[in-house]
Amino acid sequence: MGFTIGGIRGILDKPSGPRRRGRASDAITVAEYTGLWGWDVVPGARAVRRPGAGRGECSCGDVRCPAPGAHPLAFAAAVPAGTAWDDAVAAWAEVPGAAVLLPVGTAFDVLEVAERVGRCALVRLERMGLPVGPVTVTPHGRAQFFVAPGAAGELPGLLYRMGWDGADLDLRCLGPGDHVTAPPSDLGGFGPVRWLRPPALDTAACPPEARLLLGTLAYVCQRSAAA
């Protein structure tokens, strides 16, 4: 059966209770990510933060989990990009309560900076008319800019050519092997990830090259550190 957002919403927005509403919402999100934006989706662990606890307990069951609620579930299969809506819904029904994770390195890499830096840089980039892809904000204060894949390997060379290689920048790049938690899933028990700039048809599947954003991000990072 073909994929349409209207079709998904019409069928899944008929919940019979809070639990079903939550599952339907997750299924809609996964179907949009795979079918509309062209991203793979990986079921992820959840974390529960208890009052007074220093860290959350991970749903994977490992009491010494190094990344509670922020890693893929080892037993669960990814839902690949292009999956038809009914198949995406059926696949997600097999992992109730899983966090929505996006694997980095195939459709996009991620440039990550402090949230304050990201917000300021985004305003500058939009004023300059530069292309900007999706941007998320994490509950622990990081902004994640989706850029074309390959950025992680190119980052040292790009910083060198731009004259930022010797600067102490609070900027890192996520690449192959990494995952990001996608809105509206909870990250490590700290709260939901949110869109600072939501995906759009012209940039979700084809995000901008890192070099177009890196100069502005590095500049704002340095100014923020100096301040």
Stockholm file with secondary structure:
# STOCKHOLM 1.0

chainA/1-227         MGFTIGGIRGILDKPSGPRRRGRASDAITVAEYTGLWGWDVVPGARAVRRPGAGRGECSCGDVRCPAPGAHPLAFAAAVPAGTAWDDAVAAWAEVPGAAVLLPVGTAFDVLEVAERVGRCALVRLERMGLPVGPVTVTPHGRAQFFVAPGAAGELPGLLYRMGWDGADLDLRCLGPGDHVTAPPSDLGGFGPVRWLRPPALDTAACPPEARLLLGTLAYVCQRSAAA
#=GR chainA/1-227 SS CCCCHHHHHHHHSCCSSHHHHHHHHHHHHHHIIIIISCCCBEEECCEECCTTCSSCEETTCCTTCSSTTSSBCTTCCCBCTTCCHHHHHHHHHTSTTCEEEEESSSSCEEEEEEHHHHHHHHHHHHHTTCCCCCEEECTTSEEEEEECTTHHHHHHHHHHHHTCTTSCCCEEEECTTCEEECTTSBSTTSCBCEEEECCCTTTSSSCCCHHHHHHHHHHHHHHHHHC
#=GC SS_cons         CCCCHHHHHHHHSCCSSHHHHHHHHHHHHHHIIIIISCCCBEEECCEECCTTCSSCEETTCCTTCSSTTSSBCTTCCCBCTTCCHHHHHHHHHTSTTCEEEEESSSSCEEEEEEHHHHHHHHHHHHHTTCCCCCEEECTTSEEEEEECTTHHHHHHHHHHHHTCTTSCCCEEEECTTCEEECTTSBSTTSCBCEEEECCCTTTSSSCCCHHHHHHHHHHHHHHHHHC
//
